[in-house]
Amino acid sequence: MIKTLFKAFEVRWKSYRHRFVPWIALNLQRNERTLRQVKDRSKDKILPDKEVLASLVCLFSELLRNDLRNQSEVLQLLPARSQQIYSSDEHKQYCDSCAVMRKILGFCIERKRSSLQHGGTGVFVTRGHVQRGNIVAMYPGTIYQVDEPIFFQSIQNPFVFRCIDGMLIDGNDKAISKIVYRSCSGRDRLGPFHLSDCSWLTSNPVNPLAVGQYVNNCSNGKCAIMI
């Protein structure tokens, strides 16, 4: 009985210890293999901001053209001239967001179950080829400042990502984390217009890049997360 309880406690502790500040401080130097050294935060960029922005604008613009029927709220926020451009019949309509992603970025990613035993859920390149330096995914979730509480949300939650500046992003799409995100999204809503995307909480996100929380970012330089 005691052995079973101890085992259950050990499993829970291993899941939570990475968000327990004293444990982090004591074990910071023990994992040099995956500890990323950053001398200057201003120089900690894999790609220039302009390239990242240009790539995302190109993808999202094409996604908008692909889903005009469901994006009437967004179109109303644009100038009349831009609305005419998006509403033009000359733009080809694609069948789904994955096809748009393949056309613009050259590859398509999907969230799927791993074929490995106990592998869980991961992100796979299902079509095309990813070039070095490409934007592969985005990390959606609720952003917490350094001084904001996140204790209850972090219990048994492996999706809490700690940024280099101490900010936390809770990318969990279930349980209390899901409730908190939906609540914040509704609070920040501007009249009939949605200011945030809640579709990543479902199995069919409108933004095909919004699966970054299922990517293992601890791969020694093979994958980098940009905030």
N, C-alpha and C positions, 0 to 999 in steps of 0.2 A: 504494500500500500504506500509506504513512505517512498520507496524507489520510484513508483509510478508518478507520485506527486512531484518528486524532484525532477524527473524527466520532463514532465509537462512544464514546470517552471523554467527549466533550461531552454526548452524550445521557445517559450515566450521571451525570455531574456535575450536570446540570440537575435530575435526579430526586432527588439526594441533598443538594444544597447547602443546602436549607431546614432541614436538621437539623445543619448544620456550624456550631458556635457562632461561630467567628471570622467566617465569611461573614455570619451573621445580624447580628452587631454592626456590621460595616462597611456593611451595606445597610439597616439598620433605618429610616433616614429617607428612603430613596429611593422608597418606595412609600406616600406619604401617602394615596393614593386608597383603599387598602384597609386602612390601619393604623387600628385602632380605639383611640381614646383613652379610658382609664378613669382618672378622678381618684381614686375611692374604690371599692375592691373590694366593700365592703358595700352600695354603692348600684348595683352593676352587675347589675341584675335587670330582665328584660323583664316578667316576671309574678311576683306574690308566690308564695312557696313553698306556701302553703295552696292556691292555685288549681291549681298544678301537681300537687300530691299528690292533691287531690280528683278531678281529671280522670283521672289514672293509676289510682287505686283503682277508680273507676267502670268503666273499660275492662277492667282485669284481672279484676275480679269477674265481669263478664259473660263474658269469655273462659273463666273457670273453669267457669261454668255450661254453657258450650257444649261443653266437652271433659271432662266428669266421668269418663268411662271411662278416660282416660289420666292423670288427675290424682289417683289414689288416694293417692300418697305425700304430696301437698300437703294433701289433706283430713285425713289422719291427724294433721297438725300443728295443726289447728284445734280449738277447743273443741267439745264434743259438740253444743252448741246451734247453733253455726255450721255444723257438718256437716249438721244437719237442714235448715237453711235452704237450703243449696246442693243438697241431695239431693231437695228437694221437687219433686214432679211438676208443680207449678203454673207453674214457670218454662219458658218456651218455648225450645226448642232450635233453634239457627240452623245453617245449612249449613256455614259456614266462618268463619274469623277476619275475613276482609274484610267479610262481612256484618255481623258484630258491630261492627267499627270504623265502618262506615257508620251504623249505628243510634245508637251512642254519641257519636261525634265529628262526624258529619255528612259525612264524606268517607272515601275509601279510597285508600291509596297502594300502589304496587307497584314492585318493582325490575325494570326492563326495559332492553333495548338501545335506544340512541338511534337515531332515524331519520336523523340527520345523519351524513355521512361522517366516520369517525374520531371519532365522538362518544362511543364507549364505552358504559358502563353508567351509568344514572342512575335517579332516583326520579321517578315520575309520579303525578299525581292522576288516577286512573282513574274514580272515581265521586264525585259530590257536589261541594261547594265549600268551600274553606278560608277561614275568616274570619281577619282580622288578629288576631294574638295567640294563635292556636290552637297547641297542641303538635302538631307534624307528625311528628317522628321522634325516636328515641333513638340515641345513638352507642355501640354495644356494643364490647367489646374488652378487652384486658389493660391494666391501669393500672400505669404505672411511676412511682415516686417520682423526685424530682429527681436523687438520687445513684445510681440503679440503672442498670446498663448496658443499652443497647438498640442497640448498633452493628450486630451481625449481623442483627437483626430489621429494622432500618431500611433495609438495602441494597435498592435498587429497590422500595421500599415507599412508595407515595403515601398510605397510609391512617393514618400516624402524626399524630395531632392534638395540638398543643401548647396546653395551657391557659394562662391568664393567670398562674397561680402557678407555672408551670414543669413541672407534671406532664404526662406523656405518656399518650395512649390509643392503643394499637395496634389499629385496627379491621380489619386485614387478615384475610380468611377463607381464606387459602391459605398454602402453604409453611411456613416455620419459625414464623410467627406463629400459625398454626392449631395446630401441635403444642404450642407454649408454652401457649396458652389451654386446650387439652384437658388438659394436664398439671396446670395450676393448678386446673382444675375438679375433676379426680380427687383431687388432694391435699387440697382443702378439703371434700370430700364428708363428710357426717355420717352414717355408717352407710349405710342404704339410701336416704337422702334426698339429692337433688341440691340444692346451694346456689347453683348458677348454671345458666344456660340455654345449652346448646351448639347449639341448633337454628339460631341465626343464622349458623352456619358452613356451613349447607346452603342450598339454593335455596328451601326452604320453612320459614322461621322461624315458631315458634309465636307469638311476639310480633310482630305486623305492623308495629310501630313500629321494630323493630331493623334499620333500613336506613339510619341516619343517616350512616354512613361513605361512602355513595354520593351524598350531597347536597353540592353545591358551596356551601360556606359563605362564599365570598369574593364576595359580591354586593352590597356597599355598602349594608348596612342592610335589604335585602329578606329576609334570612334570618339568624337569630341562634341560636347554639348555647348552651344553658344546661347547666351542669355542676352 
